[in-house]
Amino acid sequence: MTVDRRGFMALAAAGAATSVLAAPALGKDALDQWIVVNALGGLGDPNHPTEGLIPDLGPRVLAEAHASGMTAVNITLGYVAGPADPFEESVRDIATIDAMVRRQARDVTKILSVADIRKAKADRKIGLIYGFQNGAMMGKDASRVDIFADLGVRIFQLTYNPANQIGDGSMAPENRGLTPFGREVIARANAPRVMVDLSHSGEKTCLEAARASSAPISINHTGCRAVTNLPRNKTDAELRLVAERGGFVGIYFMPFLNASGKASAEDVVAHIDHAVNICGEDHVGIGTDGTVTQIDDLQAYGAVLAKEHAARRAAGIAATGERPDTVPFVVDLRGPDQFRKLASLLAARGYTPRRVEKILGGNFLRFGETIWGA
């Protein structure tokens, strides 16, 4: 069995009965007009988990994705961890999703450019941005970047939590930074205008990559370490450098936003606030690391959560802050209303509609135009 991030992400839409923070109503639904981009998430039904990629998206998944107001989402394809051959698994996953997109073209579309995101909005489709969460499939050959770029992968995350041949992840204790091969991969990614993502990376890897890249880089799903001191969250030095070089930072809806492992909507807003203060309002967005279909019976799903956590620990890919009793979602930002609720909470915090629109998708669009072109 391949133990990868997709199984863990499938849980992220789960919810509990208690609401920690009530959101005021926005009035008319601004999301009808805005482009909402989830810089890292997924589509799937956590009530029916499957190993690997499902062949088709069910009616509930599609209905709730449309209802959420989400325009596009960066979905994780390819190898993350496990015994499978990283290159073969990644190519196979791309082919699987390409076939699904062809079958379900009425509802979903493959994103290759910002123009495709805008068209997805106009056509009322969900845009799928193909992304990796580990560079292991590059092997020792940086030219594989071109192969995957030609296959439509638009986001290359360099490392997962452990170290790989590109650099150290957030859980690699040595914090050794980029390898020479990692610099080759970044240079190769810059040429075909692929987004270089430093989520999950170690601090030194992130800082060195931001300086080595000729194009701005992104951290598509993270929190702020100054708010919650856990390795999966980024330091102010990382956040500031990425923003100074024109990059993008997406805040996730994950337990790492609170040291207790029980994150709430208040924590999401606090981390967005901090990121905006460090990066500026033009460089911050969202990368929830979850779906919009929530679990119907959370208690029954507890065994799945425990099994997933044990598998991640056994594979050596778990991060500090993951425990058997933590859940990979934010209790009161879940289901198809999560983006509307966040918009309302930011408005209540004093964010103008224009600022909220930037955070929900506008800033990702700007960054995407910088990397991919319009």
N, C-alpha and C positions, 0 to 999 in steps of 0.2 A: 504493500500500500504506500502511495506517495503522501507524505504528511506535508501539506502546503497551506498557504494563507487562505485559499478559497474556502476551505472548510471552516476556518475560524471566522472569516468575514460573513459567512452565511448566518452566523448567530447574531450579528450586530444589529439586526432590526428587532430583536426581541424586546419585550417590554414588561414592566411590572404594573400592578394596579395603582400604585401610589404616585401622585403627581407632586413633585417637590416644589415647583415654581409655576404659578399660573401666569399665562401670557395674556396681555390685553389684546383685543381684536384690532386688526389693521383697518377695518372698513372694507372697501372694495379690494378684490384680490389682485394685488400688484404683480403677483407672479404670473398672471396671464400675459402681462406685457414684458416682463423681465426674462432674460436668459439666465437660467440657473445651471451652474456647472459644478458637479461633485468631482473634485480633483482626484479622489480615490474612493471607490465604492464598489457596488456590484448589483446584479439583478438575480434574484433567486428566491425561492420559498423555503425559509428555514424550518417550516413545519414538515417538510419532506426532504431532508438533507440527502444528498447523493455524493458519492465519491467522484471527484473530478468534475468536469464540465457537463452540465445537463444538455441534452440535444436540442431541446426547445424550451421556450419560456411559456409558462402556463397562463391561462386567462387572468387569474388573480394577480400574478406578478405584473403582467402588462397593464392591467386596469389600475393597480395601485401606483405603478410607476408614472403613468399618465396623470393620475389624480394628484400626485405629489408636486407637480409643477416643474419637475426636473427636465432640463433640456438635453443634457449630455453627462456622461459619467465615464471616468477612467476605470476600466475593468482590468483585473489582473489575469493575464494569460501566462502560460508557460511554466517552466520549472521554478519552484521556490525552495524545496527541500525534498529529501527522500532518495530512494535507490535508483530511480529511473534515470536514463541518459538525459542530461539537461537539454542538449540540442534537439534530440528527437522528440522529446516531450513538448518542447516549445513549438516546433514546427507543426506537430500534430494538433495542438490546442488551437493554433491560428486557423488551421484548416477546418476544425470542428466549428469554430465560431463563424467563420466565413460562410459555411454551409447553412448554419442557423440563420444568419442575417438574410441570406437569399430566400430561405423558406418563409421568414417572418418579416419580409420587407415592408409590409403594410404598417408595422409598428416600430421597427428599429432600423437604424442605418449606420454604416461604418463611417467613422470620422477620420479624415485625412488632413483637414485644414479648418481654420476658423470659419471660412465660408460654408463648410459642411455643417458646422454647428448652427450657424444662422439659418441655413436651409432646413435643418431638422426642426427648428422652432417654427418656421413658416409652414412646414408640412405636418406639424403635430406628431413628430416621431421622437423616439428616444435615441440620441446619438451615443454610439459606443466607441470610446477611445481606447485603442489597444495599448496596454502597458505591461511592462515586466516589473517584478519586485526582487529580482536577483539577476546579476550579470553572469551567473555561472555558465549559461548556455553559450557564452562567447568562447569557452575553452581557452585555448592559447592563441586564437586567431582573431585579431581585431577586425579583420575584413568581414566577419560575420555580422557586424553592425549593419553593413550594407544589405546583406541578405534579409535581415529582419525589417529594416526600413523599407525595402522594396515590397515586403509582405504586408506593410501597413502598420507596423508597430511604431507608435509615435512618442512613447515615453519609456525611457530606459532608466530604471532605478538601479544603481550600481551594486549595492549590497543589500542583503537581508540582515538579520541581527548578528550572525557570526561573521567571521572573516571569510573572504573568498580571494580569488586570484587578482581582483581589482583593488581591494582595500579592506579595511576593518569595519565591521558593522558596530552597532551601538553596544552590543554585549561582548565584543572582543576586548579582553582586559588590557591588552598592550597599547591600544589606541595608536597604531603605527602609521595610520594615514594611507595615502594612495601608494600603490606599487607602480613601477615603471610601465607595466602592462596597462594598469588603470589609466595612466596618462594617454597611452595609445588609444584606448577605447573612447575616452572623452574627445580626443581630437577627431577620431573617426566619426563620432556621433555629431559633432559640430558641422561636419561637411554636408551630410544629407538633411540637416536641420531637424535633428531629433532632440526632444526635450530630455535633459539630463536631470534625474531626480535623486536627491540625496536624503530622502526619507530612510530611516533605519540605519543610517551610516553613523560611524563614530565621529566625534567632534573634529579630530584632526583630518580625517578623510573628507569631511564636508568642507572645512576651510581650505584645504589644499585643492579640492575639486573646483570650488568657486573661483579660485585664483587661476587654475590651470585652463579652465574653459574659456574659449574665445567668445562664447555666447553666455547670456545669463542662465543661471541654473534655478531649479525649483526644489522645494521641500514640500511635497504634495500632501502629506498627512503627518502631522506632528502636534505637539503641544509646546509650552514654554517652560524651560527648566527653572527659570527664576520664580515661576508661580508654583510649580510642583517639581521637586528635585528627583526626577527619575531619568534613567539613561535614554529612554525613547523620546524624551522631550529635548528640544534644542536650546542651547545656550544663547544668551543675548549676542555674543560674538558671532555665532553662526547666523542668527536671524538678521543681524545688522549688515554683515558682509553680503549675504544673498540679496538683500534689498538694495544696498548701495550699488551693486552691479546689475540692477535692473530685474531681479528675479521675483519669484512668487513663493508664498508660504501659505499652505492650507492647514487649518486647524481641524483636528479630528474629534469625533464624538466617542471617545474611548476612556477606559478606566484610568489610564495614565494621567488624566487631568486632575485627579485627586489622590493624595497619598493613601487614603483609605481604600482605594480601588472601587469606590462607589461614586462615580462621577454623576453630576447633575447638570441641568441647563445653565445654572448659575456658574458652574465651572467653565463651560464652553464660552460663555460671554466674558468671563474673567480672562481667559487665555486669548480670546480675540482682542480684547482691550489692550492687553500687554503687547501682543504682536503689532497692533496698530501703532502703539506708542513707540516701539522700537523700529519698526519697518516703514511706517507711514501708511496712510490709508489706501495707497495705490498698489500695495504689494501683498495684501492679505485676503485670503478667501477661505473656502471650506474643502476638506477632503475627509469625509465622515468615517471612512473605513467600514462602511456598513451598507445595508440595503434599505428599502422602504417598506418591505413586507415584514410585519412583525409576527412573533410567535404567539399562537393562540393559547397554548398551555405551557407557561413557563416552568411550572413545577415538574411536569412530565419531562421537560427538556433538560432538567438538571443533570441527568445521567449522561446525556450527550455532551454537555459542557465539561463535565468531569473527565470523560473519555478524551475529549479534544485536548484538554489541558495536559493530561498525562502523555498523550502522543507528541505534543509539541515539546514537552520537557525531554522525552526520550530521544527525540530527533535533534535536540540541542538548539532549538530555534525559539524557545520561549524567552520573554524579556522580564526583567525585574518589574514587579508590579502585577504580573499575571499570577493568580492563585486559583485553586479549585473553587473558591467561594466568590471570585470576581466574575462579573459578566461583561462581555465585550460590547457594551452599548451604554448610552446615557439614558438613565431611567425615564426622564421626562422630555426627551427629544427623540421620538421614535415613531415609526409608522409613516404613512403618507402625508401627515401634517407637519413633519419635522422642520421643513424649510420655512413654512409659513410661521410656525411658532418662533423659530429663531429670528425671523424678520421682525416679529412683534416685540420680542424681548430686546433686540437691539434698538428698536424705535423707542421703547420705554426707557432705555439707557441714555437716550439723547441723540442717537444716530439719525441723521437726516435720511430721507428716502433715497437720495442719490448715493449716499455712503453705504446704505444697506444693499442697494443694487450692485455696487462694486464688489462687496464681500460675497454675495451669493453667486456671482458669475462674471461680472464686468471686469474684474482684475485678472481673472484667468483668461478671458478673451484678449485683453491687452497683451498679456504675456505670450499667449499662443500666437498672436500676430507677429510678435518679435521673433519667435523661434521658427514657426512654420510658414509665416507669411499670411497675408489676408486670404 
